[in-house]
Amino acid sequence: MAMKLMVGILAAGLVAVTSIRAQPAPSVLFIGNSFTFADGAPVRFYRADTVHDLNNEGIGGVPALFKSFATQVGLNYDVSLETHPGIGLDWHLANKREAIGGRPWDVVVMHGYSTLDAEKPGDSDKLVRTTVEMSELLRAKNPRVAIHLVATWTRADQTFASSGHWFQKPVEAMATDVRAAYDRAAAAAHATSVIPVGEAWLRAIHTGAADANPYDGIDAGKFDLWAYDHYHASTFGYYLEALSDFGAVTGKDPRVLGDTECSAFELGLARPQVRVLQQIAFDELSAAKLVPSAQAAPAAGRAGPVRCAGAR
């Protein structure tokens, strides 16, 4: 009798372990444009073999950085992306509805056009309307999907060039307007969070880590968040975007990655720069209550930079 009981317990334990191992990795879909696929920087094709590009264009981008960060802290996400240059959510709804809505997603990270509306810069109506429509499409397959909206950054070309909609306004103006629009969209669509990427950029500028105006040269000791076109992001800017996405989606302090974080090393960022960017991301996410604030910076881990582990 005792032997039968023991066999039964072992069998039940084996079933439980097998069941745990059989749990699929949570799926994460990034929907966006060049601000997601990282135009203007080496991040664009970074570790493309670790994510699923639904358009088969070989893109790694910010989603691949997110995947790398998650893997380094022991989180297994199945990461996909659906991107196209120069568009908003309206384009995805018109052209990629089947790819996006054809399966359930656990988490979606998405954003619209950088000026909110390409035809009417600064007008949030289209963003709100298409965010609601996209959210309905996503929830039709999974009512519990977590939807995170990315409030993007101030474009220097829209602020410091005379052709820009925010010309002669402070560098904060565009990011503030964009954030207000995403707050409105999040409320209408009942989104899980608004990821404060544009505000993280402003924090980098206000703390003296990043230069405020690339048109007048880059101050010594500061990094340029913008790419050569003063529109897209540099590797620094995309790295900060990915840190913000990582913290908002996982709830983890970005500083846990440490200054020897492998993707930063592979992309050529120096350890002091990595520390600063992780601290900025933490401070902004903490202020937005997207990560716990009452915690000290994690202790240093590895002795030196290492290359990232293999794909998937």
C-alpha positions as CSV (number, residue, x, y, z in Angstrom):
1,M,0.0,0.0,0.0
2,A,2.8,2.4,0.9
3,M,4.6,1.6,-2.3
4,K,1.5,2.3,-4.3
5,L,1.0,5.6,-2.5
6,M,4.7,6.6,-3.2
7,V,4.3,5.7,-6.9
8,G,1.1,7.8,-7.0
9,I,2.8,10.8,-5.4
10,L,5.8,10.6,-7.8
11,A,3.5,10.3,-10.8
12,A,1.5,13.3,-9.7
13,G,4.7,15.3,-9.2
14,L,5.9,14.3,-12.7
15,V,2.6,15.5,-14.2
16,A,2.9,18.8,-12.3
17,V,6.5,19.4,-13.5
18,T,5.6,18.4,-17.1
19,S,2.7,20.8,-16.9
20,I,4.9,23.7,-15.7
21,R,7.4,23.0,-18.5
22,A,4.7,22.9,-21.1
23,Q,3.5,26.4,-20.3
24,P,4.2,28.6,-23.4
25,A,6.2,31.8,-23.1
26,P,4.0,34.9,-22.9
27,S,3.7,36.5,-26.3
28,V,4.6,40.2,-26.8
29,L,3.8,42.1,-30.0
30,F,5.4,45.5,-30.8
31,I,3.3,47.6,-33.2
32,G,4.9,50.7,-34.6
33,N,7.0,52.4,-37.2
34,S,10.7,53.5,-37.5
35,F,10.7,54.5,-33.9
36,T,10.2,50.8,-33.1
37,F,12.4,49.2,-35.7
38,A,15.1,51.7,-34.9
39,D,15.8,53.5,-38.1
40,G,19.1,55.5,-38.2
41,A,21.0,53.2,-35.8
42,P,22.7,49.8,-35.7
43,V,19.8,48.7,-33.4
44,R,17.7,48.2,-36.5
45,F,19.0,44.8,-37.4
46,Y,20.4,43.9,-34.0
47,R,19.7,40.2,-33.1
48,A,16.9,39.8,-35.5
49,D,17.1,36.1,-35.1
50,T,15.8,36.4,-31.5
51,V,12.4,37.9,-32.5
52,H,9.7,37.3,-35.1
53,D,9.4,40.0,-37.7
54,L,5.8,39.5,-39.1
55,N,6.9,41.3,-42.3
56,N,10.0,39.1,-42.8
57,E,12.3,42.2,-43.2
58,G,15.0,41.0,-40.8
59,I,14.3,43.6,-38.2
60,G,15.5,43.3,-34.6
61,G,15.1,46.9,-33.4
62,V,13.8,47.8,-30.0
63,P,11.9,44.5,-29.7
64,A,15.2,42.6,-29.9
65,L,16.7,44.8,-27.1
66,F,13.6,44.1,-25.0
67,K,14.0,40.4,-25.6
68,S,17.7,40.5,-24.7
69,F,17.0,42.4,-21.4
70,A,14.2,40.0,-20.5
71,T,16.4,36.9,-21.2
72,Q,19.2,38.3,-19.1
73,V,16.9,38.5,-16.0
74,G,15.5,35.0,-16.6
75,L,12.2,36.0,-18.3
76,N,11.2,34.1,-21.4
77,Y,9.0,36.1,-23.8
78,D,8.1,35.2,-27.3
79,V,8.6,38.5,-29.0
80,S,7.1,39.6,-32.4
81,L,7.0,42.9,-34.2
82,E,4.9,44.5,-36.9
83,T,6.4,47.7,-38.2
84,H,6.3,50.0,-41.2
85,P,8.0,53.4,-41.7
86,G,6.3,56.7,-41.5
87,I,2.9,55.6,-40.4
88,G,0.4,55.5,-37.5
89,L,-1.9,52.9,-36.1
90,D,-4.4,53.7,-38.9
91,W,-2.0,52.1,-41.5
92,H,-1.7,48.9,-39.4
93,L,-5.5,48.7,-39.1
94,A,-5.9,49.2,-42.9
95,N,-3.1,46.9,-44.0
96,K,-2.1,44.4,-41.2
97,R,-5.4,43.6,-39.5
98,E,-5.1,39.9,-40.3
99,A,-1.5,39.6,-39.1
100,I,-2.3,41.5,-35.9
101,G,-5.7,40.1,-35.1
102,G,-5.2,36.6,-36.3
103,R,-4.0,35.3,-33.0
104,P,-4.2,36.2,-29.3
105,W,-1.4,38.2,-27.7
106,D,-0.6,38.4,-24.1
107,V,1.2,41.8,-24.2
108,V,1.1,44.5,-26.9
109,V,3.4,47.6,-27.0
110,M,2.4,50.1,-29.6
111,H,2.5,53.8,-30.7
112,G,1.3,56.0,-33.5
113,Y,2.9,58.6,-35.7
114,S,5.5,60.8,-34.1
115,T,3.6,64.1,-34.6
116,L,0.3,62.4,-33.6
117,D,-1.2,63.0,-37.1
118,A,1.0,63.4,-40.2
119,E,-1.6,65.7,-41.9
120,K,-2.5,67.7,-38.7
121,P,0.6,67.7,-36.4
122,G,-0.3,68.0,-32.8
123,D,-3.9,66.8,-33.2
124,S,-4.6,63.8,-31.1
125,D,-8.0,62.8,-32.5
126,K,-6.7,60.2,-34.9
127,L,-4.4,58.6,-32.3
128,V,-7.3,58.3,-29.8
129,R,-9.7,56.8,-32.4
130,T,-7.2,54.3,-33.8
131,T,-5.9,53.3,-30.4
132,V,-9.5,52.4,-29.4
133,E,-10.0,50.5,-32.7
134,M,-6.7,48.6,-32.4
135,S,-7.5,47.7,-28.8
136,E,-10.8,46.3,-29.8
137,L,-9.1,44.2,-32.4
138,L,-6.6,42.8,-29.9
139,R,-9.2,42.1,-27.2
140,A,-11.4,40.2,-29.7
141,K,-8.7,37.5,-29.5
142,N,-7.7,38.0,-25.9
143,P,-9.8,40.1,-23.6
144,R,-7.1,40.2,-21.0
145,V,-4.3,41.4,-23.3
146,A,-2.0,44.0,-21.6
147,I,-1.8,47.0,-23.9
148,H,1.0,49.5,-23.3
149,L,1.2,52.8,-25.3
150,V,4.6,54.3,-26.0
151,A,4.6,58.1,-25.6
152,T,7.4,59.0,-28.0
153,W,10.0,61.8,-27.9
154,T,10.5,65.4,-29.0
155,R,11.8,65.5,-32.6
156,A,14.6,68.0,-32.8
157,D,13.7,68.7,-36.4
158,Q,10.2,69.6,-35.3
159,T,11.5,71.9,-32.6
160,F,14.7,73.6,-33.8
161,A,14.0,73.8,-37.6
162,S,11.8,76.5,-38.9
163,S,9.6,74.0,-40.7
164,G,8.7,72.2,-37.5
165,H,5.3,72.4,-35.8
166,W,6.9,73.1,-32.5
167,F,9.4,75.6,-33.8
168,Q,10.6,78.2,-31.3
169,K,8.9,76.3,-28.4
170,P,11.0,74.7,-25.6
171,V,12.4,71.2,-26.2
172,E,9.8,70.0,-23.6
173,A,6.8,71.1,-25.6
174,M,6.4,68.3,-28.2
175,A,7.0,65.5,-25.7
176,T,4.5,67.1,-23.3
177,D,1.9,67.4,-26.1
178,V,2.6,63.8,-27.2
179,R,2.3,62.5,-23.6
180,A,-1.1,64.3,-23.1
181,A,-2.4,62.7,-26.3
182,Y,-1.3,59.2,-25.2
183,D,-2.9,59.8,-21.8
184,R,-6.2,60.6,-23.6
185,A,-5.8,57.6,-25.9
186,A,-5.0,55.3,-22.9
187,A,-8.1,56.5,-21.0
188,A,-10.4,55.9,-24.0
189,A,-8.9,52.5,-24.8
190,H,-8.5,51.4,-21.1
191,A,-4.8,50.7,-21.8
192,T,-2.6,49.1,-19.2
193,S,0.0,51.9,-19.1
194,V,1.6,54.8,-21.0
195,I,5.3,54.2,-21.2
196,P,7.1,57.6,-20.7
197,V,9.8,57.4,-23.3
198,G,9.6,61.1,-24.3
199,E,9.8,62.1,-20.7
200,A,12.8,59.8,-20.1
201,W,14.5,61.7,-22.9
202,L,13.7,65.0,-21.2
203,R,15.0,63.6,-17.9
204,A,18.3,62.7,-19.7
205,I,18.5,66.3,-21.0
206,H,17.5,67.9,-17.7
207,T,20.1,65.9,-15.7
208,G,22.8,67.0,-18.1
209,A,23.5,63.5,-19.5
210,A,22.1,64.3,-23.0
211,D,22.5,67.3,-25.2
212,A,19.3,69.4,-25.7
213,N,19.9,70.7,-29.2
214,P,21.9,68.7,-31.8
215,Y,21.7,71.6,-34.3
216,D,24.3,73.7,-32.3
217,G,26.7,70.8,-31.7
218,I,26.9,68.3,-28.9
219,D,28.3,69.5,-25.6
220,A,31.4,67.7,-24.3
221,G,30.6,64.8,-22.0
222,K,27.0,64.5,-23.2
223,F,25.4,62.0,-25.6
224,D,23.1,62.8,-28.6
225,L,19.8,61.0,-28.2
226,W,18.9,61.8,-31.9
227,A,20.2,60.2,-35.1
228,Y,22.0,62.1,-37.9
229,D,18.6,63.4,-39.2
230,H,17.6,64.9,-35.8
231,Y,14.3,63.0,-36.1
232,H,15.0,59.3,-35.3
233,A,16.9,58.1,-32.3
234,S,20.6,57.3,-31.9
235,T,21.7,54.0,-30.3
236,F,21.5,55.9,-27.0
237,G,17.9,57.0,-27.6
238,Y,16.7,53.5,-28.7
239,Y,18.5,51.9,-25.7
240,L,16.6,54.3,-23.4
241,E,13.4,53.5,-25.2
242,A,14.0,49.7,-24.8
243,L,14.9,50.1,-21.1
244,S,11.6,52.0,-20.6
245,D,9.6,49.3,-22.4
246,F,11.3,46.6,-20.4
247,G,10.6,48.2,-17.0
248,A,7.0,49.0,-17.9
249,V,6.1,45.6,-19.2
250,T,8.0,43.5,-16.6
251,G,7.7,45.8,-13.6
252,K,11.5,45.3,-13.0
253,D,14.0,47.9,-12.2
254,P,16.1,48.4,-15.4
255,R,19.2,48.9,-13.2
256,V,19.1,45.1,-12.4
257,L,20.7,44.6,-15.8
258,G,23.9,46.3,-14.6
259,D,26.5,48.2,-16.5
260,T,27.9,45.1,-18.0
261,E,24.6,44.4,-19.8
262,C,25.5,42.5,-22.9
263,S,23.5,44.3,-25.6
264,A,25.0,47.6,-24.5
265,F,28.5,46.0,-24.9
266,E,27.7,44.6,-28.3
267,L,26.3,48.0,-29.5
268,G,29.4,49.9,-28.3
269,L,28.0,51.8,-25.2
270,A,30.4,52.5,-22.4
271,R,29.7,51.3,-18.9
272,P,29.3,54.8,-17.4
273,Q,26.8,55.6,-20.2
274,V,24.9,52.4,-19.5
275,R,24.7,53.2,-15.8
276,V,23.3,56.7,-16.5
277,L,20.7,55.4,-19.0
278,Q,19.5,52.7,-16.7
279,Q,19.2,55.2,-13.8
280,I,17.3,57.6,-16.0
281,A,14.9,54.9,-17.1
282,F,14.4,53.8,-13.5
283,D,13.8,57.3,-12.2
284,E,11.2,58.0,-14.9
285,L,9.4,54.7,-14.5
286,S,9.5,55.1,-10.8
287,A,8.0,58.6,-11.0
288,A,5.2,57.1,-13.2
289,K,4.7,54.3,-10.7
290,L,5.5,51.7,-13.3
291,V,8.2,50.1,-11.2
292,P,8.6,50.2,-7.4
293,S,10.4,53.3,-6.2
294,A,11.6,52.4,-2.7
295,Q,14.7,50.3,-3.8
296,A,18.4,50.9,-4.0
297,A,20.3,50.2,-7.1
298,P,21.1,46.5,-7.5
299,A,24.7,45.5,-6.6
300,A,27.2,45.1,-9.4
301,G,27.2,41.6,-10.9
302,R,29.6,40.4,-13.5
303,A,33.2,41.6,-13.4
304,G,33.2,42.7,-17.0
305,P,31.2,43.0,-20.2
306,V,30.1,39.8,-22.0
307,R,28.5,38.9,-25.3
308,C,24.8,38.0,-25.2
309,A,23.8,34.3,-25.2
310,G,22.6,32.7,-28.5
311,A,19.3,33.3,-30.2
312,R,15.9,32.3,-28.7
